[in-house]
Amino acid sequence: MSILPFRRQQSLFSWQDIEELGDLRRLQLVLDHLPDEDLMLELESERGPRGRDDYPVRAMWNSLLAMVVFDHVSVESLRRELSRNAQMRWVCGFSGSRAPSASAYSRFLGRLQSHIPEVESMFSSLAEMLSVELPDYGSQLAVDGKAIGTHARDRRRGRDPDGRRDVDADVGVKSYIGHDGTRRESSWFGYRVHLIADTTYELPVAYRVTPASHGETTVASGMLEDLSPTVRSRSEVLVGDRGYDNGGFIGKLWNEHGIRPVIDIRRTWRDEPEETRALGDWLNVRYDWRGEVYCHCPRTGVERRMAYGGFESDRGTRKYRCPAWQYTGVHCAGRDRCGVRSCLRVKMAEDPRRFGPMPHGTARWGKHYARRSSVERINSRLDVSFGFERHYIRGLRKMQLRMGMALAVMLSMALGHIREGRLDHMRSLVEAA
């Protein structure tokens, strides 16, 4: 919480004495619950006691938070609102009748860009506070990468950074495979925000901002280390789309963090859909591209899908049972020649993408995968409620700063609603009560 000095709070009257704050309660909610005191002390120490203090550090910071809360797409839009709204100036901490100049904001934002680690630490502190307030916060996770385009042109070659050109952005490409099997690609010039979110409460848990070309699985693998200790200890499931279908990433989730991956599988085999491949040393057992396991009768050659018997965590193996042994009424003429006997075990290391802890396509898998839409709704809020669909941000550090502030505001609003007894409003970015 950014506490204003006492001399800035003195006035002949208080706006709260003559009318309610109304929509400004949303801003007050953020100011009351955002852990920004360390950042404010650092910024005030850098400014020092000398010179004029027309626009105090805390008031400038509070006004930038207001820019995020009220979805102002530019500093000029914020300045116009401050110029006409005396109540908003009072809440932010400005004592004068004028809004800060554009150059004052330019200088302040330049200083803030050197404090991005403090903004990221602020987000981590909020995530840890929420994990205390919500005992299951972080147990069910989803991961996704969101494209953020820039209005700047691709002028990276032969251009020096001057604050106007975007020399950090690059081109990202995303591939899609339609229901008819055709492959489609879309590209954008800009950045990508990588999000890990809690699917129960639809709140972010960790994030990173990179140029658009950075791969999703590579960044997501590193983000696992960014999870707060409490969240990491309680994480059980992580859901992702086909972009995260990578054997190394899936293996790391389970082997290093004990998190069950629920990730849609890509069609990587070029054969016919009915094609199967031999499984291990079993002569009459094969599997398809989805990871379904089949056995063939040694005498008649009849193919049957084997019965899934569960995942053995201590062994890191899936268990499959002989259908003739498992199901009543199923008879196998070659059972005496079959090497499987009653069951077999398939190690996850055989193919992590197909033999992970939760089988693809089962009812349990589908129930978890349906919760992936929660992280997509967070992406939608970033576009609509926080203005990233129509932004004017240029440069990686500016984008990291603005995204960190937006996600910190999102978590501080949720924390404020929870602490004030409005659990049902924790995801509300519009209503303060």
N, C-alpha and C positions, 0 to 999 in steps of 0.2 A: 504494500500500500504506500503510495507516494504522499507523505504528510507535508502539507504546506507550512512554511514558517508562520509564526503567530502574527507578524506584522502584515502578512498578506491576507490574513483572515479578518482584520479589523475593518469595519464599515459602519455607516450610520444605520443601516438596516440589512436584514438578510432576506434573500429572495424567498427562503422558506417561510418567512413571517407573513408574506403577502399572497403567496400562491404555492401550489404543489410543484415539484420539479417536472412532473409529467414524463415525457419521453426521455428526459435527461436522467431519469432513474437508472436507465440501462448503463449510462456512462458512470454514474455513481457506484453502481454495483461492481463494475470493473475496477474502479479506483480503490474501492474498499478491500478487494480480495486479491489484487495482483501483487505478488512479492517482488516489487521493483526497488526496494530501499537501497540495496547494495549498488545497483546501477546508478541511482540518483546521487549517492555519496561520491562515486567515482567521477561522474560528470561535474558535480559541484567542485570537487577537488581540482579538476583540470581547469575549470574557469578561474578559480581563485577569488580573493576578496576585492581585487582591484577593478576599476572601471564601472561603468553604468550597469544597472541590473533592471532595465526596463522590462525585459522578458526573462523571468527566472527559469532555471533549468526544469524545475518540476512543472511549472505551468506549460512550458513548451512540450514536454513529454506528455502531459495530460491531454493537450490539444491534439497531438498525433494519435493518441488512443481514441479520442473522439472522432478523428478522421476515419479510423477503422470501424468503430462502432456504428457510425451513421453513414457508412458507405460513400464517402467522398472520394471520387476517382482521382483527384489532383489536389495539390496544396492550394491552388487558387480557389477551388471550390470550397475548401475548408476556410480560407481567409474571408470569403464573402459571407459565409455563415457566421463566423465570429464577429464580423463587422456589424451585422444587423441583430445578433442575438446576445444581448447583455447578460442574460441569465447563463448562457453557455460559457461566456468569458469568466463569469464569477465561479462557476463550478470548476473550470480548468485552473483558476488561480490567478488570472490577470486582473490587475487593479485599475488599469487605464480604460479609456473608452475606445481605443483602437486595437485592431488585430495586429499581430507581429507582421513585419514586412516580409516580402518574398525572399529577400537576401538573408534575413534572420533564419528563416526555415531552411534555406539552402545550406547555411553554415552549420546549423544544428544537425541536420540529417547527415552531413559529411562527418561530423564527430560521432554520430551514432553508428556509422558503418564500421568504425574501429572497435565497437563493443558488441559485435554479433555473438561472440561466445557467451557474454552475459545474458543476452536475450534468449539464447538456446538453453542456458542454465535455468532461466526463469521458467521456461516451458517444462523442463525436467522436474523442477520443484513443484509445479502445479500438478503434474502427473503423479508425483509421489503423494501429494496431499489428497488427491482424489482416490488413490488406492487405499488410503486410511479411511476416508469417508464411505467408500463403496467396497465391501469385502471381496466382491467378485470382479472388480474392475481389472481388466487385462487377462482374464482367464480364457476368453474366446476372442481371437484376433483375426483380422483380415488385412491383407496387404494389396496395394494398388499403386500404379504410377499415373499421374495426371499431367497431360500436356498443357503448357502455358505458352501461348504464342506471344510474339512481340511485334509491335508496329514498325520497328526498325527494319531497314534493309540489311541484307547480308553484305556487310562491308568490312569483313575481318582482315582482309589482305591489304597491306600497305597503309593502314590507318592507325593512328595513335589514339589511345583513350583520351577523350576531351569532355566526358560527362554528357555528351549529346548522342554520340553513336553507341551502338551496342556491339562491342567487340568480344564479349564473352559468350553470347548465344551461338548456337549451331543448329544443325538440322537433325531432327529425330524422325524415325520411320517406324510405323506400327503396321504389322501384317494381320490380316483377317482371312479366315477360311469360311466361306459361306456354306449354307446347308447343301448347296449343289456341288460342293467340292472345289469351287473356283477360289483362287487366291486373290485377295485385294490388298492394296497398300495405301496408307495415307501418311503424309509427311507434314511437318510444321517447322518453322524457324523460331527458336526460343529456348524454353527451359522445360524441365520436368520436376515436379514435386513428387517425392516418394513418401507414401503414408502407410504407417501401421496403425490400425484403429481397433478399438474395442467394439465388437459387434452387438453386445448387449445394450450398451448405453449410447452407441454411435458417437463416440468421442475419440479424438486422436490420442495415440500413445507415444509415437515417435515419428520423426520426419527428417527428410533431407531434401535440399534443393540443389540440382545439378544442371549443367547444360543438357539440351534435349537428347544428345547422342548417347548418354551414359545408360548402359543396360540395366534393366529392372532387377534381374537376379543378382548381379554383382553388387549393386547398391543395397538391396534388401538384405543380403548376407551380412554386410557390415553393420546394418541398422540393428541387427539382433543384439549387438553389444551396447547399443544406445538405450535399450530398455532399462527403466529404473529397477533397482534390485528387487523391490517388492513385486513389481509386475512380472519380472523374469521368473521369479520363484513360483508364481501361480499360473503361468501360461500353460494351457493344455492343447489348444488347437489353433492352427493358423490356416486361413483360407486364402486362396489365390486363383487367378484365372490362368489360362494356358501360357501366358507370358512368363510364368514362374515355374514352368514344367522343366526343371533342370535337375539331373541326378545329384550333382554336387550340393546344390542348395537344399534339396529334400533330405539328403543324407545328413547334412549339418543340423537341420532342424531337429531331427530325432536323436542322432548320435551325440551331439554336443549339448543340446538344450532340452531334450525330452519332450519336444513339442510335436504333436501329431499333424503332419501336413495333409490338408484337404485341397488338392490342386488338380484342376482339370488337365487331362492328358492330351498332348498334341498327336496328330496322326503323322508319324514319322516314317512308317513303313511304306514303301512304294508298291507293294504287292496288292493283290486283290483283297477285299475285306475279309474273305474267308481264309486267307493264308494264316498258317500257324507255324511255330518254330519249336524245335526240340527243347525240352527243359532239363538241364543238367545231364546226369548220366542215365535217366530213365528212358528206356527205348520206346515205351508206348505212352508217354506223357508229353503233351505239347501245350503251348499257350499262344494267345493271340495278342494283337497290339494294345488291347485294353488291359491285359493282365489276367484274363479269364483262363483257367487251367482245365484241360480236357484229358481224359484217358481213352485209350482205344483197346478194345477187347483183343487179346492175342490170337484168338481163334477166328472170330467173325469180322473183326475190324470195325465194329460198331463204336461210334464216338459218343461219349457222354461227358457232360460237364461235371467236374468233381465238386463235392460239397465243401464249402468254406467252413473251417473249424475254429477260426479266430486267430488273433495275433498274439504270439508269446513274447512279451516284452523282455523277459530275462534272457531269452535266446536270440531275440531279433529275427524271428522266423514266423512265417505264416503256415498254418496247418490246414491241409486239405485231406478229406476223407474219401475213400472209395465209394462211389454211388451205390454199388450193390451191397456194401456193408452198412451204409447209412440209411438208405430208403427201403421201406417195405414194398415188396412187389417188383423190385428191380433185380433181374437175374443176369449174371455174366457167365457165359460159357467158358471163358478162358481164365477164370479166377485162380485156378490151380497153377497157371503158368505166369501170372502177373507178379511183377516184382514189387508192386506197391503194397500188396496185402491189405491192411485196414486203412492206413493213412501215410502221408508223406509230409515233409517239411521243406519249405522254400525259404532260403535266407534272403533278407532284404538286400544284402550286398549283391545278390544275383542280378538285380535290376531295380534300384531304388524307385524309379519312376512308376513301375508297375507292381511292385511287391512291398509297398509301404505299410504302415500300421493300420490304415483304413482302406478297404477295397473300394476301388472306383465303381460308381454306379449303384451301390447298395442304398437302402432306405436311409440308413444312418449317415452315409456320405452325402446324400442329397439334402438331408435336413441341415447339415452344417454348411454345405455349399450355398444354399439359398440365402444365408446370412451375409454373403459377400456384398449384397446390395447396400449394406450399412455404410461401407467406405465410399461407395458411389454417391450416397446422399451427402456425405461430408464434402466430397468434391463439388457437388452442386451448390452447397452453401458457400464454398469459397468463391465460386463464380458469381452467384446471385447476391448473397448478403455481404460479401467482402470485396466485391468489385474486380476480381481477377479476370473476368470475362471482357472487361473494357478498361484495362489499366494502361498507364503510360510509363511503366517502369522499364528502365534500361540499365543493364549491368547486373552481373551475378550477385555482387554484394548488396545492391539495393533490393534485388528480389529476395535474397535470403533474409534481409532485415524485415521487409514488409510481410513476408510469409510467416516469419517467426512471431511478429507482433499479432498477426491475424489469428494464428493458432493459440497463442497465449491468451488473447481476449476470449476466444471460444471456451477455453478451459476455465478461465477466471469467472466467466458468467455462470458456467455450470457449477463451479464450486460455491459461488455466492448464493445461487438458488438452493443448493443442498443445505448450506449452513443456515439459511433463513427459513428452512422448513418447507420449501417448494420443490420437492423432488420431481414432480411431474413436469416442471418447467425447465429442467436442467439443459435441454437442447434448444430452448427458445432463445432466438437471437433478436426477437422483436419486442416481446412483452417482458417487463421487469417485475411483474407481480401477477 
